Each structure stands twice: as structure tokens, then as C-alpha cells.
Amino acid sequence: MTWSDIGVLALRGLAGGTLVMVFTIIGEAGKPKAFSGLFSAAPSVALASLAVTLLFEDVNRARLDTVGMVVGGIGMSSCCVLAAIAIPRTRAVWGSAIAWTGWAAVSLGLYWAVFVGAR
């Protein structure tokens, strides 16, 4: 890892943290308050990381990153659906385990289909 790589990582962290704060302030100003956490976490970090990638790396790397973000988002959505179904029917620990297992299966399956199997 070179000093320029460390600088890009530091810039990603700074940009991500700044956008988290901005989205948190926007979320706190709006209603309902439950959305402040939703919009201040993953989307702001993803946008900051994508912006830094576009500034300091090539467009192909940014495209791969966005495809990875979509794959992760689909996996996260499947985790949420499984959690909403499994947790009321089982205990919280088992429902969470089912949801996380579903997330891993969907995300890894899509990762393989998009990045490994497509070659």
C-alpha cells in the first residue's frame, strides 16, 4: 500500500463521515425521526466512496463498485424481509440468524453470478 492509497482511503473516510453528518442533520429536521438513521448510514458512505473513486480512479472501477453496491443492497433487502418474517415466528436470536444466513446466501450467490460466473 502506497502513501497515495492511504491518502485516498483517508479522503473516503473524511467524505463518508461528512456526508453521514449532513444526512443525519437532514433526517433529524424531518419527520419521522426513524428515517434519520436510514439515510445517514450506508447511502451517504456509498455516495462519498463513489465520488472519491470517480475523482481519483477510473470509471470502470466506479462501475464495478456500483454493481457491488446493488448486489449488497439486494442482499440487505432479503435480510430485512427474512427478519420481518422469521423474528415474530421464532425467537430474536434464531430469527436474526435466519435473516443473516439469507443475506449471506443471496449476496454471495449474486456476487458469484455477477463477478465470478460472468467471466
Secondary structure by P-SEA (a helix, b strand, c coil): ccaaaaaaaaaaaaaaaaaaaaaaaaaaacccccaaaaaaccaaaaaaaaaaaaacccaaaaaaaaaaaaaaaaaaaaaaaaaacccccccaaaaaaaaaaaaaaaaaaaaaacccccc
